[in-house]
Amino acid sequence: MGTVLVTGGSGFIGSHCIVQLLAAGHRLRRTVRSLEREGVVRAMLQQGGAEPGERLSFVEADLQRDAG
């Protein structure tokens, strides 16, 4: 399976998409405004029944900065 970039994954629809993509065996790269949110996102996914492990990585995309 390929790697899928997911934006907006904190919302209701986005989080369900992430769970389904993981269940289908995809690797995911998910954007967050701050990398400090990684633990919160992983906990949310675990509550939804997903155990992404190494198949989920994070990249910072801060829309408040030009570098993001």
C-alpha positions as CSV (number, residue, x, y, z in Angstrom):
1,M,0.0,0.0,0.0
2,G,1.0,3.6,-0.6
3,T,1.4,6.5,1.8
4,V,-1.6,8.8,2.1
5,L,-1.4,12.5,3.3
6,V,-4.4,13.4,5.5
7,T,-5.2,17.0,6.4
8,G,-8.1,17.9,8.7
9,G,-7.8,14.6,10.5
10,S,-8.9,16.0,13.8
11,G,-12.4,16.5,12.7
12,F,-15.2,13.9,12.8
13,I,-15.0,12.9,9.1
14,G,-11.2,13.1,9.0
15,S,-10.7,10.9,12.0
16,H,-13.0,8.3,10.5
17,C,-11.1,8.4,7.2
18,I,-7.9,7.8,9.1
19,V,-9.3,4.8,10.9
20,Q,-10.6,3.3,7.6
21,L,-7.3,4.0,5.8
22,L,-5.3,2.3,8.6
23,A,-7.7,-0.7,8.5
24,A,-7.1,-1.0,4.8
25,G,-3.3,-1.2,5.4
26,H,-2.2,2.2,4.2
27,R,0.7,4.2,5.7
28,L,-0.4,7.7,6.7
29,R,1.2,11.0,7.0
30,R,-1.0,13.4,8.9
31,T,-0.6,17.2,9.2
32,V,-0.8,18.9,12.5
33,R,-0.4,22.6,13.4
34,S,2.0,21.6,16.1
35,L,4.0,18.4,16.5
36,E,3.2,18.5,20.2
37,R,-0.3,17.2,19.3
38,E,1.0,13.8,18.2
39,G,0.2,12.2,21.5
40,V,-3.4,13.6,21.5
41,V,-4.0,12.4,18.0
42,R,-2.7,8.9,18.7
43,A,-4.8,8.6,21.9
44,M,-7.9,9.7,19.9
45,L,-7.2,7.0,17.3
46,Q,-6.8,4.3,19.9
47,Q,-10.1,5.3,21.4
48,G,-11.6,4.7,17.9
49,G,-10.0,1.2,17.8
50,A,-7.0,2.0,15.6
51,E,-3.4,1.0,16.5
52,P,-1.4,2.9,13.8
53,G,2.1,2.2,15.3
54,E,4.8,2.9,12.7
55,R,2.3,3.4,9.9
56,L,1.4,6.9,11.1
57,S,3.8,9.8,10.9
58,F,3.2,13.5,11.5
59,V,4.3,16.7,9.7
60,E,3.9,20.2,11.0
61,A,1.8,22.5,8.8
62,D,1.3,25.8,10.7
63,L,-0.9,28.0,8.5
64,Q,0.0,31.0,10.6
65,R,3.6,30.9,9.4
66,D,5.0,31.2,5.8
67,A,7.1,28.1,6.4
68,G,4.0,26.0,7.0
